[in-house]
Amino acid sequence: MRFQPKMQGNVMPGAAAYPRFEHPQVVAPNTQILGYLGRALSLEFSAGQHYLAQASLSKFRNEMEFAEGFVTLANEEFQHANLITDRMVSQGALPAGSILSPASPANNIIEALRTCEARELALIQLYGEAFQYTMNVGAAEDHSLFSRLLEEEQTQLMRVQSWLDEYYQMMAATPQPPQWSFV
């Protein structure tokens, strides 16, 4: 038997002999969302580093209750960094290298809490922008993440502000010696 191109019953498999599998559409990640994630990662690591520094300063000033609170805040920020990194990896990206802001010095608890307040406000602003953007483009998973992070940062800000209020109330209730001298 000789091969003839239009011969029926050919033993040579054609394209139809193999099963067809649908190839999933590979969608390029949204660079704007990756930008938000990268900035958020840098801010979260910076905040965590700052809170650990404030915890150490508080221990040095023998303000143990505040030191424990700052460590708790740092741990929460590092958990946020973990969530952000997971989201980046799920989009096929890895952190490119975070640039951290240096920890700010604080000579007393008021200064420490004000610097923490500023860090929280920066994170809230970023998450608010990212929340709005992801809602506008319909990125549901990213929107959910930024919504969660925004809510948790707002809770942390309220905690820092309540510490400030409690400290001011404690200072107002404690009689202060006069600040002047006749000598």
NUKOL-329211 format. One record per atom (N, C-alpha, C): chain; residue number from 1; x, y, z; atom name. Coordinates in nm, 4 decimals. Example, Ala and Ser with C-alpha at 12.3 -4.5 7.8 and 13.67 -1.06 7.14 Angstrom:
2
   chain     n          u          v          w   atom
       A     1     1.3190    -0.5690     0.7800      N
       A     1     1.2300    -0.4500     0.7800     CA
       A     1     1.3200    -0.3300     0.7800      C
       A     2     1.2850    -0.2250     0.7080      N
       A     2     1.3670    -0.1060     0.7140     CA
       A     2     1.2900     0.0030     0.7870      C
***
This chain:
183
   chain     n          u          v          w   atom
       A     1     0.0841    -0.1156     0.0000      N
       A     1     0.0000     0.0000     0.0000     CA
       A     1     0.0894     0.1230     0.0000      C
       A     2     0.0582     0.2110    -0.0839      N
       A     2     0.1306     0.3348    -0.0985     CA
       A     2     0.0546     0.4500    -0.0371      C
       A     3     0.1274     0.5502     0.0175      N
       A     3     0.0639     0.6670     0.0787     CA
       A     3     0.0026     0.7542    -0.0282      C
       A     4    -0.1212     0.7848    -0.0084      N
       A     4    -0.1907     0.8792    -0.0952     CA
       A     4    -0.2511     0.9869    -0.0052      C
       A     5    -0.2295     1.1135    -0.0367      N
       A     5    -0.2703     1.2215     0.0533     CA
       A     5    -0.4180     1.2225     0.0882      C
       A     6    -0.5072     1.1856     0.0012      N
       A     6    -0.6500     1.1911     0.0312     CA
       A     6    -0.7071     1.0543     0.0616      C
       A     7    -0.6235     0.9671     0.1041      N
       A     7    -0.6660     0.8300     0.1297     CA
       A     7    -0.7378     0.8202     0.2628      C
       A     8    -0.8498     0.7538     0.2670      N
       A     8    -0.9266     0.7343     0.3896     CA
       A     8    -0.8566     0.6339     0.4798      C
       A     9    -0.8733     0.6486     0.6108      N
       A     9    -0.8184     0.5524     0.7045     CA
       A     9    -0.6692     0.5655     0.7240      C
       A    10    -0.6156     0.6803     0.7121      N
       A    10    -0.4733     0.7038     0.7275     CA
       A    10    -0.4320     0.6715     0.8711      C
       A    11    -0.3189     0.6050     0.8907      N
       A    11    -0.2688     0.5719     1.0232     CA
       A    11    -0.1898     0.6865     1.0850      C
       A    12    -0.1613     0.7885     1.0103      N
       A    12    -0.0883     0.9038     1.0613     CA
       A    12    -0.1854     0.9931     1.1386      C
       A    13    -0.1534     1.0237     1.2678      N
       A    13    -0.2456     1.1077     1.3441     CA
       A    13    -0.2412     1.2513     1.2958      C
       A    14    -0.3553     1.3118     1.2906      N
       A    14    -0.3655     1.4520     1.2534     CA
       A    14    -0.3884     1.5356     1.3784      C
       A    15    -0.4154     1.6596     1.3576      N
       A    15    -0.4355     1.7507     1.4693     CA
       A    15    -0.5550     1.7091     1.5532      C
       A    16    -0.6534     1.6492     1.4938      N
       A    16    -0.7744     1.6096     1.5659     CA
       A    16    -0.7523     1.4854     1.6508      C
       A    17    -0.6397     1.4178     1.6336      N
       A    17    -0.6138     1.2961     1.7092     CA
       A    17    -0.5767     1.3247     1.8541      C
       A    18    -0.5357     1.4451     1.8820      N
       A    18    -0.4957     1.4818     2.0186     CA
       A    18    -0.6038     1.5678     2.0820      C
       A    19    -0.6257     1.5490     2.2115      N
       A    19    -0.7282     1.6316     2.2763     CA
       A    19    -0.6843     1.7780     2.2823      C
       A    20    -0.7815     1.8650     2.2727      N
       A    20    -0.7528     2.0085     2.2809     CA
       A    20    -0.7808     2.0563     2.4227      C
       A    21    -0.6894     2.1313     2.4738      N
       A    21    -0.7059     2.1906     2.6058     CA
       A    21    -0.7130     2.3410     2.5890      C
       A    22    -0.8034     2.3989     2.6619      N
       A    22    -0.8128     2.5446     2.6597     CA
       A    22    -0.6957     2.6013     2.7386      C
       A    23    -0.6275     2.6947     2.6815      N
       A    23    -0.5186     2.7618     2.7515     CA
       A    23    -0.5768     2.8811     2.8254      C
       A    24    -0.5512     2.8883     2.9559      N
       A    24    -0.6069     3.0022     3.0283     CA
       A    24    -0.5467     3.1322     2.9762      C
       A    25    -0.6300     3.2329     2.9726      N
       A    25    -0.5825     3.3634     2.9304     CA
       A    25    -0.4879     3.4167     3.0372      C
       A    26    -0.3698     3.4495     2.9991      N
       A    26    -0.2738     3.5072     3.0925     CA
       A    26    -0.2893     3.6585     3.0822      C
       A    27    -0.3362     3.7168     3.1908      N
       A    27    -0.3577     3.8600     3.1934     CA
       A    27    -0.2379     3.9246     3.2616      C
       A    28    -0.1843     4.0233     3.1981      N
       A    28    -0.0713     4.0946     3.2581     CA
       A    28    -0.1198     4.1665     3.3832      C
       A    29    -0.0395     4.1616     3.4895      N
       A    29    -0.0819     4.2289     3.6118     CA
       A    29    -0.0941     4.3800     3.5894      C
       A    30    -0.1833     4.4400     3.6633      N
       A    30    -0.2045     4.5834     3.6557     CA
       A    30    -0.0874     4.6524     3.7253      C
       A    31    -0.0103     4.7294     3.6507      N
       A    31     0.1090     4.7931     3.7071     CA
       A    31     0.0744     4.8972     3.8121      C
       A    32    -0.0409     4.9608     3.7983      N
       A    32    -0.0830     5.0590     3.8987     CA
       A    32    -0.1081     4.9891     4.0324      C
       A    33    -0.1725     4.8735     4.0291      N
       A    33    -0.1990     4.7986     4.1525     CA
       A    33    -0.0679     4.7486     4.2120      C
       A    34     0.0215     4.6991     4.1266      N
       A    34     0.1524     4.6563     4.1770     CA
       A    34     0.2276     4.7738     4.2393      C
       A    35     0.2107     4.8918     4.1851      N
       A    35     0.2712     5.0115     4.2431     CA
       A    35     0.2163     5.0406     4.3821      C
       A    36     0.0847     5.0286     4.3958      N
       A    36     0.0239     5.0480     4.5276     CA
       A    36     0.0750     4.9431     4.6262      C
       A    37     0.0840     4.8189     4.5808      N
       A    37     0.1323     4.7125     4.6685     CA
       A    37     0.2772     4.7370     4.7104      C
       A    38     0.3610     4.7800     4.6170      N
       A    38     0.5010     4.8068     4.6489     CA
       A    38     0.5166     4.9213     4.7479      C
       A    39     0.4424     5.0299     4.7261      N
       A    39     0.4486     5.1424     4.8205     CA
       A    39     0.3949     5.1023     4.9561      C
       A    40     0.2871     5.0234     4.9563      N
       A    40     0.2296     4.9780     5.0830     CA
       A    40     0.3292     4.8919     5.1598      C
       A    41     0.4017     4.8065     5.0878      N
       A    41     0.5003     4.7208     5.1531     CA
       A    41     0.6096     4.8050     5.2182      C
       A    42     0.6581     4.9055     5.1476      N
       A    42     0.7604     4.9940     5.2048     CA
       A    42     0.7087     5.0674     5.3276      C
       A    43     0.5864     5.1192     5.3198      N
       A    43     0.5296     5.1915     5.4345     CA
       A    43     0.5046     5.0997     5.5537      C
       A    44     0.4593     4.9778     5.5270      N
       A    44     0.4335     4.8833     5.6363     CA
       A    44     0.5636     4.8444     5.7062      C
       A    45     0.6671     4.8130     5.6278      N
       A    45     0.7960     4.7786     5.6892     CA
       A    45     0.8533     4.8982     5.7654      C
       A    46     0.8397     5.0171     5.7083      N
       A    46     0.8881     5.1378     5.7765     CA
       A    46     0.8150     5.1589     5.9080      C
       A    47     0.6830     5.1408     5.9062      N
       A    47     0.6044     5.1581     6.0284     CA
       A    47     0.6429     5.0535     6.1325      C
       A    48     0.6591     4.9287     6.0893      N
       A    48     0.6988     4.8229     6.1836     CA
       A    48     0.8336     4.8528     6.2469      C
       A    49     0.9290     4.8960     6.1649      N
       A    49     1.0613     4.9319     6.2163     CA
       A    49     1.0497     5.0491     6.3138      C
       A    50     0.9689     5.1478     6.2794      N
       A    50     0.9508     5.2657     6.3644     CA
       A    50     0.8887     5.2268     6.4989      C
       A    51     0.7889     5.1397     6.4956      N
       A    51     0.7230     5.0990     6.6203     CA
       A    51     0.8175     5.0203     6.7100      C
       A    52     0.9023     4.9375     6.6503      N
       A    52     1.0008     4.8662     6.7319     CA
       A    52     1.1002     4.9631     6.7951      C
       A    53     1.1397     5.0661     6.7203      N
       A    53     1.2292     5.1675     6.7758     CA
       A    53     1.1606     5.2420     6.8904      C
       A    54     1.0322     5.2741     6.8731      N
       A    54     0.9588     5.3434     6.9799     CA
       A    54     0.9414     5.2530     7.1014      C
       A    55     0.9272     5.1243     7.0789      N
       A    55     0.9183     5.0301     7.1911     CA
       A    55     1.0486     5.0313     7.2705      C
       A    56     1.1596     5.0306     7.2010      N
       A    56     1.2892     5.0338     7.2699     CA
       A    56     1.3085     5.1649     7.3449      C
       A    57     1.2720     5.2763     7.2827      N
       A    57     1.2819     5.4048     7.3514     CA
       A    57     1.1915     5.4095     7.4745      C
       A    58     1.0734     5.3520     7.4620      N
       A    58     0.9799     5.3484     7.5762     CA
       A    58     1.0350     5.2631     7.6899      C
       A    59     1.0973     5.1515     7.6558      N
       A    59     1.1605     5.0688     7.7596     CA
       A    59     1.2709     5.1462     7.8288      C
       A    60     1.3482     5.2207     7.7520      N
       A    60     1.4569     5.3007     7.8069     CA
       A    60     1.4033     5.4068     7.9040      C
       A    61     1.2842     5.4606     7.8745      N
       A    61     1.2216     5.5604     7.9618     CA
       A    61     1.1363     5.4954     8.0711      C
       A    62     1.1370     5.3628     8.0757      N
       A    62     1.0606     5.2844     8.1737     CA
       A    62     0.9091     5.3017     8.1577      C
       A    63     0.8640     5.3100     8.0337      N
       A    63     0.7216     5.3181     8.0007     CA
       A    63     0.6805     5.1837     7.9401      C
       A    64     0.6766     5.0835     8.0245      N
       A    64     0.6610     4.9456     7.9779     CA
       A    64     0.5265     4.9200     7.9095      C
       A    65     0.4209     4.9827     7.9563      N
       A    65     0.2904     4.9617     7.8949     CA
       A    65     0.2904     5.0102     7.7493      C
       A    66     0.3511     5.1272     7.7265      N
       A    66     0.3609     5.1786     7.5897     CA
       A    66     0.4543     5.0919     7.5053      C
       A    67     0.5618     5.0432     7.5654      N
       A    67     0.6552     4.9566     7.4921     CA
       A    67     0.5833     4.8328     7.4389      C
       A    68     0.5011     4.7715     7.5233      N
       A    68     0.4253     4.6542     7.4794     CA
       A    68     0.3269     4.6901     7.3685      C
       A    69     0.2642     4.8057     7.3801      N
       A    69     0.1708     4.8500     7.2761     CA
       A    69     0.2401     4.8720     7.1425      C
       A    70     0.3608     4.9297     7.1468      N
       A    70     0.4352     4.9521     7.0229     CA
       A    70     0.4774     4.8203     6.9583      C
       A    71     0.5141     4.7229     7.0388      N
       A    71     0.5504     4.5912     6.9836     CA
       A    71     0.4287     4.5276     6.9170      C
       A    72     0.3124     4.5418     6.9787      N
       A    72     0.1896     4.4892     6.9192     CA
       A    72     0.1628     4.5557     6.7845      C
       A    73     0.1770     4.6879     6.7806      N
       A    73     0.1583     4.7590     6.6537     CA
       A    73     0.2575     4.7109     6.5476      C
       A    74     0.3827     4.6922     6.5862      N
       A    74     0.4847     4.6452     6.4915     CA
       A    74     0.4464     4.5082     6.4353      C
       A    75     0.4015     4.4195     6.5213      N
       A    75     0.3621     4.2863     6.4748     CA
       A    75     0.2454     4.2943     6.3771      C
       A    76     0.1511     4.3828     6.4032      N
       A    76     0.0380     4.3990     6.3114     CA
       A    76     0.0854     4.4511     6.1762      C
       A    77     0.1802     4.5437     6.1776      N
       A    77     0.2320     4.5966     6.0508     CA
       A    77     0.3064     4.4891     5.9724      C
       A    78     0.3816     4.4040     6.0417      N
       A    78     0.4523     4.2965     5.9720     CA
       A    78     0.3542     4.1926     5.9172      C
       A    79     0.2402     4.1734     5.9834      N
       A    79     0.1363     4.0853     5.9280     CA
       A    79     0.0781     4.1460     5.8009      C
       A    80     0.0612     4.2778     5.8005      N
       A    80     0.0144     4.3450     5.6789     CA
       A    80     0.1151     4.3262     5.5659      C
       A    81     0.2431     4.3380     5.5978      N
       A    81     0.3470     4.3177     5.4965     CA
       A    81     0.3398     4.1760     5.4398      C
       A    82     0.3087     4.0803     5.5241      N
       A    82     0.2935     3.9423     5.4788     CA
       A    82     0.1766     3.9303     5.3806      C
       A    83     0.0634     3.9915     5.4130      N
       A    83    -0.0530     3.9872     5.3235     CA
       A    83    -0.0216     4.0529     5.1885      C
       A    84     0.0479     4.1635     5.1935      N
       A    84     0.0831     4.2353     5.0705     CA
       A    84     0.1772     4.1513     4.9851      C
       A    85     0.2760     4.0896     5.0485      N
       A    85     0.3704     4.0051     4.9745     CA
       A    85     0.2975     3.8871     4.9112      C
       A    86     0.2063     3.8253     4.9857      N
       A    86     0.1272     3.7153     4.9288     CA
       A    86     0.0506     3.7607     4.8055      C
       A    87    -0.0065     3.8802     4.8124      N
       A    87    -0.0840     3.9309     4.6991     CA
       A    87     0.0069     3.9595     4.5796      C
       A    88     0.1242     4.0125     4.6052      N
       A    88     0.2186     4.0385     4.4959     CA
       A    88     0.2575     3.9078     4.4270      C
       A    89     0.2878     3.8070     4.5059      N
       A    89     0.3276     3.6775     4.4507     CA
       A    89     0.2133     3.6168     4.3693      C
       A    90     0.0900     3.6305     4.4180      N
       A    90    -0.0236     3.5747     4.3443     CA
       A    90    -0.0403     3.6429     4.2088      C
       A    91     0.0136     3.7641     4.1935      N
       A    91     0.0066     3.8337     4.0652     CA
       A    91     0.1325     3.8128     3.9823      C
       A    92     0.2207     3.7263     4.0301      N
       A    92     0.3407     3.6938     3.9541     CA
       A    92     0.4558     3.7897     3.9755      C
       A    93     0.4507     3.8662     4.0829      N
       A    93     0.5573     3.9622     4.1110     CA
       A    93     0.6212     3.9304     4.2454      C
       A    94     0.7414     3.9749     4.2611      N
       A    94     0.8106     3.9655     4.3894     CA
       A    94     0.8472     4.1068     4.4333      C
       A    95     0.8575     4.1290     4.5635      N
       A    95     0.8994     4.2619     4.6085     CA
       A    95     1.0345     4.2967     4.5466      C
       A    96     1.0425     4.4177     4.4948      N
       A    96     1.1630     4.4598     4.4252     CA
       A    96     1.2677     4.5172     4.5192      C
       A    97     1.2328     4.5401     4.6400      N
       A    97     1.3260     4.5999     4.7354     CA
       A    97     1.2614     4.7224     4.7957      C
       A    98     1.2266     4.7120     4.9191      N
       A    98     1.1589     4.8220     4.9854     CA
       A    98     1.2590     4.9261     5.0325      C
       A    99     1.2178     5.0497     5.0202      N
       A    99     1.2972     5.1611     5.0711     CA
       A    99     1.2276     5.2060     5.1988      C
       A   100     1.2983     5.1913     5.3100      N
       A   100     1.2373     5.2225     5.4386     CA
       A   100     1.2684     5.3648     5.4817      C
       A   101     1.1691     5.4273     5.5402      N
       A   101     1.1906     5.5577     5.6033     CA
       A   101     1.2559     5.5318     5.7378      C
       A   102     1.3483     5.6168     5.7773      N
       A   102     1.4128     5.5943     5.9074     CA
       A   102     1.3153     5.6178     6.0219      C
       A   103     1.3400     5.5496     6.1312      N
       A   103     1.2599     5.5715     6.2514     CA
       A   103     1.2877     5.7118     6.3033      C
       A   104     1.1851     5.7752     6.3546      N
       A   104     1.1985     5.9112     6.4072     CA
       A   104     1.2303     5.9064     6.5558      C
       A   105     1.3215     5.9912     6.5999      N
       A   105     1.3512     5.9945     6.7435     CA
       A   105     1.2359     6.0591     6.8199      C
       A   106     1.2183     6.0165     6.9434      N
       A   106     1.1156     6.0746     7.0299     CA
       A   106     1.1717     6.0817     7.1707      C
       A   107     1.1651     6.1997     7.2296      N
       A   107     1.2170     6.2196     7.3650     CA
       A   107     1.1149     6.1901     7.4730      C
       A   108     0.9878     6.1792     7.4340      N
       A   108     0.8830     6.1487     7.5306     CA
       A   108     0.7695     6.0762     7.4591      C
       A   109     0.6729     6.0324     7.5357      N
       A   109     0.5661     5.9508     7.4786     CA
       A   109     0.4765     6.0319     7.3847      C
       A   110     0.4609     6.1601     7.4118      N
       A   110     0.3796     6.2441     7.3233     CA
       A   110     0.4425     6.2491     7.1840      C
       A   111     0.5718     6.2764     7.1781      N
       A   111     0.6413     6.2782     7.0483     CA
       A   111     0.6319     6.1425     6.9799      C
       A   112     0.6488     6.0367     7.0559      N
       A   112     0.6427     5.9015     6.9993     CA
       A   112     0.5058     5.8751     6.9377      C
       A   113     0.4008     5.9085     7.0114      N
       A   113     0.2659     5.8824     6.9613     CA
       A   113     0.2321     5.9710     6.8418      C
       A   114     0.2824     6.0928     6.8400      N
       A   114     0.2575     6.1814     6.7248     CA
       A   114     0.3270     6.1279     6.5993      C
       A   115     0.4479     6.0736     6.6138      N
       A   115     0.5160     6.0167     6.4971     CA
       A   115     0.4431     5.8910     6.4482      C
       A   116     0.3887     5.8147     6.5413      N
       A   116     0.3117     5.6951     6.5025     CA
       A   116     0.1828     5.7352     6.4321      C
       A   117     0.1218     5.8406     6.4812      N
       A   117    -0.0001     5.8920     6.4198     CA
       A   117     0.0271     5.9318     6.2746      C
       A   118     0.1397     5.9978     6.2508      N
       A   118     0.1753     6.0383     6.1148     CA
       A   118     0.1942     5.9173     6.0234      C
       A   119     0.2559     5.8117     6.0755      N
       A   119     0.2761     5.6889     5.9949     CA
       A   119     0.1421     5.6254     5.9590      C
       A   120     0.0530     5.6210     6.0560      N
       A   120    -0.0792     5.5620     6.0310     CA
       A   120    -0.1563     5.6436     5.9270      C
       A   121    -0.1483     5.7755     5.9366      N
       A   121    -0.2187     5.8603     5.8404     CA
       A   121    -0.1660     5.8401     5.6988      C
       A   122    -0.0355     5.8223     5.6841      N
       A   122     0.0223     5.7967     5.5515     CA
       A   122    -0.0292     5.6649     5.4935      C
       A   123    -0.0379     5.5626     5.5776      N
       A   123    -0.0903     5.4334     5.5314     CA
       A   123    -0.2387     5.4445     5.4959      C
       A   124    -0.3140     5.5158     5.5769      N
       A   124    -0.4575     5.5326     5.5499     CA
       A   124    -0.4785     5.6058     5.4179      C
       A   125    -0.3986     5.7079     5.3925      N
       A   125    -0.4117     5.7813     5.2670     CA
       A   125    -0.3823     5.6899     5.1480      C
       A   126    -0.2738     5.6130     5.1559      N
       A   126    -0.2392     5.5220     5.0469     CA
       A   126    -0.3486     5.4177     5.0254      C
       A   127    -0.3962     5.3569     5.1340      N
       A   127    -0.4987     5.2539     5.1202     CA
       A   127    -0.6305     5.3112     5.0706      C
       A   128    -0.6598     5.4351     5.1068      N
       A   128    -0.7804     5.4994     5.0547     CA
       A   128    -0.7732     5.5161     4.9033      C
       A   129    -0.6578     5.5604     4.8540      N
       A   129    -0.6386     5.5749     4.7094     CA
       A   129    -0.6465     5.4393     4.6392      C
       A   130    -0.5779     5.3408     4.6949      N
       A   130    -0.5762     5.2068     4.6340     CA
       A   130    -0.7156     5.1443     4.6372      C
       A   131    -0.7871     5.1646     4.7452      N
       A   131    -0.9245     5.1144     4.7594     CA
       A   131    -1.0111     5.1709     4.6467      C
       A   132    -1.0034     5.3020     4.6264      N
       A   132    -1.0839     5.3675     4.5229     CA
       A   132    -1.0440     5.3201     4.3833      C
       A   133    -0.9142     5.3116     4.3576      N
       A   133    -0.8664     5.2700     4.2262     CA
       A   133    -0.9115     5.1275     4.1938      C
       A   134    -0.8930     5.0352     4.2881      N
       A   134    -0.9295     4.8956     4.2610     CA
       A   134    -1.0802     4.8800     4.2442      C
       A   135    -1.1562     4.9642     4.3124      N
       A   135    -1.3014     4.9609     4.2930     CA
       A   135    -1.3353     5.0084     4.1515      C
       A   136    -1.2680     5.1136     4.1055      N
       A   136    -1.2952     5.1696     3.9730     CA
       A   136    -1.2603     5.0740     3.8605      C
       A   137    -1.1514     4.9959     3.8761      N
       A   137    -1.1100     4.9048     3.7685     CA
       A   137    -1.1680     4.7649     3.7846      C
       A   138    -1.2403     4.7403     3.8935      N
       A   138    -1.3035     4.6103     3.9126     CA
       A   138    -1.2089     4.4993     3.9549      C
       A   139    -1.1010     4.5339     4.0231      N
       A   139    -1.0052     4.4335     4.0725     CA
       A   139    -1.0530     4.3874     4.2102      C
       A   140    -1.1396     4.2878     4.2111      N
       A   140    -1.2098     4.2482     4.3335     CA
       A   140    -1.1169     4.2003     4.4450      C
       A   141    -1.0202     4.1155     4.4119      N
       A   141    -0.9319     4.0628     4.5164     CA
       A   141    -0.8448     4.1722     4.5760      C
       A   142    -0.7931     4.2594     4.4909      N
       A   142    -0.7109     4.3697     4.5396     CA
       A   142    -0.7964     4.4682     4.6197      C
       A   143    -0.9169     4.4916     4.5723      N
       A   143    -1.0091     4.5808     4.6431     CA
       A   143    -1.0376     4.5268     4.7836      C
       A   144    -1.0584     4.3977     4.7920      N
       A   144    -1.0841     4.3346     4.9222     CA
       A   144    -0.9643     4.3502     5.0153      C
       A   145    -0.8435     4.3292     4.9625      N
       A   145    -0.7227     4.3439     5.0439     CA
       A   145    -0.7075     4.4877     5.0917      C
       A   146    -0.7186     4.5835     5.0014      N
       A   146    -0.7010     4.7233     5.0404     CA
       A   146    -0.8112     4.7691     5.1351      C
       A   147    -0.9297     4.7158     5.1185      N
       A   147    -1.0389     4.7480     5.2111     CA
       A   147    -1.0054     4.6994     5.3519      C
       A   148    -0.9577     4.5773     5.3603      N
       A   148    -0.9198     4.5202     5.4909     CA
       A   148    -0.8063     4.6000     5.5552      C
       A   149    -0.7028     4.6302     5.4757      N
       A   149    -0.5883     4.7037     5.5293     CA
       A   149    -0.6282     4.8448     5.5719      C
       A   150    -0.7143     4.9093     5.4941      N
       A   150    -0.7620     5.0427     5.5289     CA
       A   150    -0.8351     5.0397     5.6629      C
       A   151    -0.9219     4.9435     5.6799      N
       A   151    -0.9975     4.9312     5.8045     CA
       A   151    -0.9050     4.9049     5.9237      C
       A   152    -0.8069     4.8172     5.9061      N
       A   152    -0.7157     4.7854     6.0161     CA
       A   152    -0.6260     4.9038     6.0511      C
       A   153    -0.5831     4.9800     5.9509      N
       A   153    -0.5012     5.0986     5.9799     CA
       A   153    -0.5839     5.2057     6.0508      C
       A   154    -0.7099     5.2199     6.0134      N
       A   154    -0.7966     5.3154     6.0824     CA
       A   154    -0.8153     5.2758     6.2286      C
       A   155    -0.8255     5.1462     6.2538      N
       A   155    -0.8371     5.0962     6.3914     CA
       A   155    -0.7088     5.1249     6.4685      C
       A   156    -0.5942     5.1050     6.4042      N
       A   156    -0.4666     5.1342     6.4704     CA
       A   156    -0.4535     5.2832     6.5008      C
       A   157    -0.4961     5.3677     6.4083      N
       A   157    -0.4903     5.5118     6.4318     CA
       A   157    -0.5776     5.5495     6.5521      C
       A   158    -0.6958     5.4924     6.5605      N
       A   158    -0.7832     5.5214     6.6755     CA
       A   158    -0.7178     5.4755     6.8055      C
       A   159    -0.6466     5.3637     6.8014      N
       A   159    -0.5777     5.3151     6.9211     CA
       A   159    -0.4677     5.4122     6.9638      C
       A   160    -0.3885     5.4590     6.8682      N
       A   160    -0.2809     5.5543     6.8987     CA
       A   160    -0.3416     5.6830     6.9547      C
       A   161    -0.4491     5.7306     6.8941      N
       A   161    -0.5128     5.8530     6.9418     CA
       A   161    -0.5737     5.8347     7.0808      C
       A   162    -0.6247     5.7154     7.1094      N
       A   162    -0.6788     5.6916     7.2448     CA
       A   162    -0.5657     5.6891     7.3479      C
       A   163    -0.4475     5.6374     7.3097      N
       A   163    -0.3325     5.6414     7.4008     CA
       A   163    -0.2937     5.7850     7.4308      C
       A   164    -0.2978     5.8693     7.3268      N
       A   164    -0.2677     6.0118     7.3472     CA
       A   164    -0.3685     6.0748     7.4436      C
       A   165    -0.4968     6.0483     7.4203      N
       A   165    -0.6009     6.1034     7.5081     CA
       A   165    -0.5826     6.0564     7.6523      C
       A   166    -0.5575     5.9269     7.6702      N
       A   166    -0.5372     5.8729     7.8053     CA
       A   166    -0.4159     5.9369     7.8720      C
       A   167    -0.3103     5.9574     7.7955      N
       A   167    -0.1895     6.0171     7.8523     CA
       A   167    -0.2167     6.1613     7.8942      C
       A   168    -0.2860     6.2371     7.8091      N
       A   168    -0.3188     6.3758     7.8439     CA
       A   168    -0.4089     6.3814     7.9681      C
       A   169    -0.5048     6.2894     7.9779      N
       A   169    -0.5922     6.2852     8.0958     CA
       A   169    -0.5125     6.2516     8.2212      C
       A   170    -0.4190     6.1586     8.2100      N
       A   170    -0.3355     6.1211     8.3234     CA
       A   170    -0.2498     6.2397     8.3668      C
       A   171    -0.1950     6.3115     8.2697      N
       A   171    -0.1114     6.4269     8.3025     CA
       A   171    -0.1945     6.5383     8.3667      C
       A   172    -0.3184     6.5563     8.3234      N
       A   172    -0.4049     6.6601     8.3797     CA
       A   172    -0.4463     6.6251     8.5228      C
       A   173    -0.4591     6.4958     8.5511      N
       A   173    -0.5008     6.4518     8.6850     CA
       A   173    -0.3855     6.4532     8.7844      C
       A   174    -0.2628     6.4495     8.7355      N
       A   174    -0.1451     6.4474     8.8222     CA
       A   174    -0.1022     6.5907     8.8512      C
       A   175    -0.0944     6.6297     8.9807      N
       A   175    -0.0499     6.7663     9.0102     CA
       A   175     0.0956     6.7849     8.9663      C
       A   176     0.1193     6.8966     8.8986      N
       A   176     0.2523     6.9275     8.8476     CA
       A   176     0.3196     7.0300     8.9393      C
       A   177     0.4480     7.0121     8.9674      N
       A   177     0.5203     7.1139     9.0459     CA
       A   177     0.5336     7.2420     8.9632      C
       A   178     0.5445     7.3557     9.0288      N
       A   178     0.5575     7.4813     8.9527     CA
       A   178     0.6833     7.4778     8.8644      C
       A   179     0.6727     7.5425     8.7498      N
       A   179     0.7821     7.5443     8.6530     CA
       A   179     0.8763     7.6620     8.6755      C
       A   180     0.8531     7.7433     8.7763      N
       A   180     0.9386     7.8607     8.7988     CA
       A   180     1.0112     7.8494     8.9300      C
       A   181     1.1064     7.9372     8.9487      N
       A   181     1.1866     7.9344     9.0706     CA
       A   181     1.2186     8.0793     9.1092      C
       A   182     1.2318     8.1003     9.2409      N
       A   182     1.2669     8.2342     9.2889     CA
       A   182     1.4168     8.2524     9.2994      C
       A   183     1.4904     8.1487     9.2745      N
       A   183     1.6361     8.1594     9.2890     CA
       A   183     1.6982     8.2154     9.1661      C
***
